[in-house]
Amino acid sequence: MLDYRVHTFLAVYRSRSFTQAARELHITQPAVSQHIRHLERHYGARLFEKTTRGAEPTEAGRMLYRALSVMENDEERLCAELRAGAQGADATPLHLGCTRTVADYAVPRILAQRAAARPAKPICMRVGNTAELLALMDTGEVDCALVEGSFDRTAFDFAVFSREPFIAVASPELAERLRAGGARGIEGLLGARLILREVGSGTRDILERNLAAHDLGTADFAGVIELASIPAILACVEAGAGISFLYRIAAERELAAGALVDVTPRDFTIEHDFSLVWQRGSIYADSYRALLRAWRKVAEAGAAR
């Protein structure tokens, strides 16, 4: 069981306010200050600086938060497992986060095959972009997440699930017009409207970082449409509204049917990992790695058929 002063520290850190933390924990503000002073004496470092914006964590405070938030989340999950065991329940659910491409195109076949093979641990799935899921892991609302976006590897540990091609797609008619334009490389696509995901999504982050490597940005295209739905993006591209960059797994059906064409330039060949991510230092790390190994076997068996 974590010391009650640890919970006070975490509340202050998250709210950036001694007053808000006191209100949240139903204690007085002087008690909050006392708890923080005790921790500062114990660790020999100042944890917060009072500013006009509130209680800003020091570097020591940020380091302590990374460690204690993992302990808090692990303890809550451990308590849930112990209570479930005492009540005769089979297992507590795994709270899994998935980015939209993973949730729509990779996870369903895995979960379906796993369920058909044998009863599996219950899973409660949350869908969001990479930034949203990392924030949910930080607060313990998600245990681990399958993401395609970038993440802070000092705060999160990971194991690779698969390596996926990242491609550009267009309707057959637009692809023909782009080819007729004669330009080669990524510059040959700039005359088209770009249809892309919202800020914070892993798909957009990967696109923007690779465009930057060519001294380009999304504003260099003829126009931009931003959509938070992959099926909506695919429908717009199929209708000739523009081009999009996404994982091949998301467009496999449309590519096979000829409704979309792969127009990826030779100088823009990209592959990126889908990774299972969890808080670094979690006592459940081995469990997450074992789970991912089982999922990989299911995915490989499905691909071999």
C-alpha positions as CSV (number, residue, x, y, z in Angstrom):
1,M,0.0,0.0,0.0
2,L,1.4,3.4,-1.0
3,D,2.0,6.0,1.6
4,Y,-0.9,8.6,1.8
5,R,1.6,11.3,1.2
6,V,2.4,9.8,-2.2
7,H,-1.2,10.2,-3.3
8,T,-1.0,13.9,-2.2
9,F,2.1,14.4,-4.3
10,L,0.5,12.8,-7.3
11,A,-2.6,14.9,-6.9
12,V,-0.6,18.1,-6.7
13,Y,1.5,17.1,-9.7
14,R,-1.5,16.4,-11.9
15,S,-3.5,19.5,-10.9
16,R,-0.5,21.8,-10.5
17,S,-2.3,23.2,-7.5
18,F,-2.1,22.6,-3.7
19,T,-5.6,24.0,-3.4
20,Q,-7.1,21.7,-6.0
21,A,-5.2,18.7,-4.5
22,A,-6.7,19.5,-1.1
23,R,-10.2,19.7,-2.5
24,E,-9.7,16.5,-4.5
25,L,-8.4,14.6,-1.4
26,H,-10.8,16.1,1.1
27,I,-8.0,17.4,3.3
28,T,-6.8,20.9,4.2
29,Q,-4.3,22.9,2.2
30,P,-1.9,23.1,5.1
31,A,-2.0,19.2,5.3
32,V,-1.1,19.1,1.6
33,S,1.9,21.4,2.2
34,Q,3.0,19.3,5.1
35,H,2.9,16.1,3.0
36,I,5.0,17.7,0.3
37,R,7.5,19.0,2.8
38,H,7.8,15.5,4.3
39,L,8.5,14.0,0.9
40,E,11.0,16.8,0.1
41,R,12.9,16.0,3.3
42,H,12.8,12.3,2.6
43,Y,14.1,12.6,-0.9
44,G,16.4,15.5,-0.2
45,A,15.2,17.6,-3.1
46,R,12.6,20.3,-3.8
47,L,9.7,18.9,-5.7
48,F,7.6,22.0,-6.7
49,E,8.2,25.7,-7.3
50,K,5.4,28.1,-6.7
51,T,4.8,30.3,-9.7
52,T,2.0,32.6,-11.0
53,R,0.7,29.5,-12.8
54,G,0.5,27.4,-9.7
55,A,2.8,24.6,-8.4
56,E,5.3,23.8,-11.2
57,P,7.3,20.5,-10.7
58,T,11.0,20.7,-10.6
59,E,13.2,18.2,-12.5
60,A,13.3,16.1,-9.3
61,G,9.5,16.3,-9.1
62,R,9.1,15.1,-12.7
63,M,11.5,12.2,-12.0
64,L,9.6,11.2,-8.9
65,Y,6.3,11.4,-10.7
66,R,7.4,9.0,-13.4
67,A,8.3,6.4,-10.7
68,L,5.4,6.9,-8.3
69,S,2.6,7.1,-11.0
70,V,3.7,3.6,-12.2
71,M,3.6,2.3,-8.6
72,E,0.1,3.8,-8.1
73,N,-1.3,2.3,-11.3
74,D,0.3,-1.1,-10.5
75,E,-1.1,-1.1,-7.0
76,E,-4.6,-0.3,-8.2
77,R,-4.5,-3.2,-10.7
78,L,-3.0,-5.5,-8.1
79,C,-5.8,-4.6,-5.6
80,A,-8.4,-5.3,-8.3
81,E,-6.8,-8.7,-9.0
82,L,-6.7,-9.6,-5.3
83,R,-10.4,-8.6,-4.8
84,A,-11.4,-10.6,-7.9
85,G,-9.6,-13.7,-6.6
86,A,-11.2,-13.4,-3.2
87,Q,-14.6,-13.3,-4.8
88,G,-13.9,-16.3,-7.0
89,A,-13.8,-14.3,-10.3
90,D,-11.7,-15.8,-13.1
91,A,-9.7,-12.6,-14.0
92,T,-9.8,-8.9,-14.0
93,P,-10.1,-7.3,-17.4
94,L,-7.1,-6.0,-19.3
95,H,-7.7,-2.3,-20.1
96,L,-6.2,-2.1,-23.6
97,G,-5.8,1.1,-25.6
98,C,-5.5,1.0,-29.4
99,T,-4.9,3.7,-31.9
100,R,-7.6,3.8,-34.7
101,T,-5.7,1.9,-37.4
102,V,-4.7,-0.8,-35.0
103,A,-8.3,-1.0,-33.5
104,D,-10.0,-1.1,-36.9
105,Y,-7.6,-3.3,-38.9
106,A,-5.3,-5.4,-36.7
107,V,-6.9,-6.2,-33.4
108,P,-10.3,-7.6,-34.4
109,R,-8.9,-10.6,-36.2
110,I,-6.5,-11.3,-33.3
111,L,-9.2,-11.1,-30.7
112,A,-11.6,-13.2,-32.7
113,Q,-9.1,-16.0,-33.3
114,R,-8.0,-15.9,-29.7
115,A,-11.6,-16.2,-28.5
116,A,-12.3,-19.1,-30.9
117,A,-9.2,-20.9,-29.8
118,R,-9.7,-20.8,-26.0
119,P,-11.3,-18.6,-23.4
120,A,-9.0,-15.6,-22.9
121,K,-8.5,-12.9,-20.4
122,P,-11.4,-10.3,-20.6
123,I,-10.3,-7.2,-22.5
124,C,-11.9,-3.7,-22.3
125,M,-10.6,-1.7,-25.3
126,R,-10.3,2.1,-25.5
127,V,-9.7,3.7,-28.9
128,G,-7.9,7.0,-29.4
129,N,-4.9,8.6,-30.9
130,T,-1.4,8.0,-29.5
131,A,-1.3,11.1,-27.4
132,E,-4.7,10.4,-25.8
133,L,-3.7,6.8,-25.0
134,L,-0.4,7.8,-23.4
135,A,-2.3,10.2,-21.2
136,L,-4.8,7.5,-20.2
137,M,-1.9,5.1,-19.3
138,D,-0.4,7.9,-17.1
139,T,-3.6,8.1,-15.1
140,G,-4.1,4.3,-14.9
141,E,-7.2,4.2,-17.1
142,V,-5.4,2.1,-19.6
143,D,-3.0,-0.7,-18.7
144,C,-1.1,-0.9,-22.0
145,A,-1.7,0.3,-25.6
146,L,-1.1,-0.9,-29.1
147,V,0.0,2.3,-30.9
148,E,1.6,3.3,-34.2
149,G,2.7,6.7,-33.1
150,S,5.9,8.0,-31.4
151,F,6.2,7.9,-27.6
152,D,8.7,8.9,-24.9
153,R,10.9,5.9,-24.4
154,T,12.2,7.2,-21.1
155,A,8.7,7.0,-19.7
156,F,7.3,4.0,-21.6
157,D,8.6,0.5,-22.3
158,F,7.5,-1.4,-25.4
159,A,7.7,-4.5,-27.6
160,V,7.1,-4.5,-31.3
161,F,3.9,-6.2,-32.6
162,S,4.5,-5.8,-36.4
163,R,6.2,-3.7,-38.9
164,E,3.8,-2.1,-41.4
165,P,4.3,-0.4,-44.8
166,F,3.2,3.3,-44.8
167,I,2.0,4.2,-48.2
168,A,0.3,7.0,-50.3
169,V,-3.0,6.1,-52.0
170,A,-5.2,7.8,-54.6
171,S,-8.2,7.0,-56.7
172,P,-7.3,5.4,-60.1
173,E,-8.3,8.6,-61.9
174,L,-6.2,10.9,-59.7
175,A,-3.3,8.5,-59.8
176,E,-3.4,8.8,-63.6
177,R,-3.4,12.6,-63.5
178,L,-0.5,12.6,-61.1
179,R,1.5,10.3,-63.4
180,A,0.7,12.5,-66.4
181,G,2.1,15.5,-64.6
182,G,5.6,14.1,-65.0
183,A,7.0,15.0,-61.6
184,R,8.8,12.3,-59.8
185,G,9.3,11.7,-56.1
186,I,7.3,13.2,-53.2
187,E,7.2,16.6,-55.1
188,G,5.0,14.9,-57.7
189,L,2.2,14.5,-55.2
190,L,2.2,18.1,-54.0
191,G,-0.3,19.2,-56.6
192,A,-3.0,17.0,-55.0
193,R,-5.1,17.8,-51.9
194,L,-3.9,16.0,-48.8
195,I,-6.5,14.2,-46.6
196,L,-5.0,13.4,-43.2
197,R,-5.8,12.5,-39.6
198,E,-6.2,14.9,-36.7
199,V,-3.3,16.4,-34.7
200,G,-2.0,13.9,-32.2
201,S,-2.6,10.8,-34.3
202,G,0.3,8.5,-34.9
203,T,-0.5,8.4,-38.6
204,R,-0.2,12.1,-38.9
205,D,2.9,12.3,-36.8
206,I,4.8,9.8,-39.0
207,L,3.7,11.6,-42.1
208,E,4.8,15.0,-40.8
209,R,8.2,13.8,-39.5
210,N,9.0,12.1,-42.9
211,L,7.8,15.2,-44.9
212,A,10.1,17.3,-42.7
213,A,13.0,15.1,-43.7
214,H,12.4,16.3,-47.3
215,D,12.1,19.9,-46.1
216,L,8.3,19.8,-46.7
217,G,5.2,20.1,-44.6
218,T,1.4,19.4,-45.0
219,A,0.9,23.1,-46.1
220,D,3.0,22.4,-49.3
221,F,0.1,20.3,-50.7
222,A,-2.6,21.9,-52.8
223,G,-5.0,21.8,-49.9
224,V,-5.7,19.9,-46.7
225,I,-8.7,18.0,-45.4
226,E,-8.5,16.8,-41.8
227,L,-10.6,13.9,-40.7
228,A,-10.6,11.8,-37.5
229,S,-12.0,8.6,-39.2
230,I,-10.0,6.2,-41.4
231,P,-13.1,4.9,-43.2
232,A,-14.0,8.6,-44.0
233,I,-10.5,9.2,-45.3
234,L,-10.6,6.2,-47.5
235,A,-14.1,7.1,-48.9
236,C,-12.9,10.7,-49.7
237,V,-9.8,9.4,-51.5
238,E,-11.8,6.8,-53.4
239,A,-14.2,9.6,-54.5
240,G,-11.2,11.5,-55.9
241,A,-11.0,14.3,-53.3
242,G,-7.3,13.9,-52.8
243,I,-4.5,11.6,-51.7
244,S,-3.7,10.2,-48.2
245,F,-0.9,8.5,-46.4
246,L,-1.7,5.6,-44.2
247,Y,-0.8,2.0,-43.3
248,R,-1.3,-0.5,-46.1
249,I,-3.3,-2.7,-43.7
250,A,-6.0,0.0,-43.6
251,A,-6.4,0.1,-47.4
252,E,-5.8,-3.6,-48.3
253,R,-9.4,-4.3,-49.3
254,E,-9.7,-1.1,-51.5
255,L,-6.3,-1.8,-53.1
256,A,-7.2,-5.4,-53.9
257,A,-10.5,-4.3,-55.5
258,G,-8.8,-1.6,-57.6
259,A,-10.8,1.2,-55.9
260,L,-7.5,2.8,-54.7
261,V,-4.0,2.8,-56.2
262,D,-0.7,2.8,-54.4
263,V,1.1,6.0,-55.5
264,T,4.0,5.9,-52.9
265,P,7.0,7.7,-54.4
266,R,10.3,5.8,-54.5
267,D,11.9,8.5,-52.3
268,F,9.2,8.2,-49.7
269,T,9.3,4.4,-48.8
270,I,8.4,4.1,-45.1
271,E,7.8,1.2,-42.7
272,H,6.8,1.8,-39.1
273,D,6.3,-0.4,-36.0
274,F,3.0,-1.1,-34.3
275,S,4.1,-1.5,-30.7
276,L,2.6,-2.5,-27.4
277,V,3.5,0.2,-24.9
278,W,3.3,0.3,-21.1
279,Q,4.7,2.4,-18.3
280,R,8.4,1.9,-17.8
281,G,9.1,0.1,-14.5
282,S,5.7,-1.6,-14.3
283,I,5.7,-4.9,-12.4
284,Y,3.4,-6.3,-15.2
285,A,6.0,-5.8,-17.9
286,D,6.6,-9.6,-18.3
287,S,2.8,-10.2,-18.6
288,Y,2.6,-7.6,-21.4
289,R,5.5,-9.2,-23.2
290,A,3.9,-12.7,-22.9
291,L,0.6,-11.3,-24.1
292,L,2.2,-9.8,-27.2
293,R,4.0,-13.0,-28.0
294,A,0.7,-14.8,-28.0
295,W,-0.9,-12.2,-30.2
296,R,2.0,-12.3,-32.7
297,K,1.6,-16.1,-33.1
298,V,-2.1,-15.6,-33.8
299,A,-1.4,-12.9,-36.3
300,E,1.3,-15.0,-38.0
301,A,-1.0,-18.0,-38.2
302,G,-3.8,-15.9,-39.8
303,A,-1.4,-14.4,-42.4
304,A,-0.2,-17.9,-43.3
305,R,-3.7,-19.0,-44.3
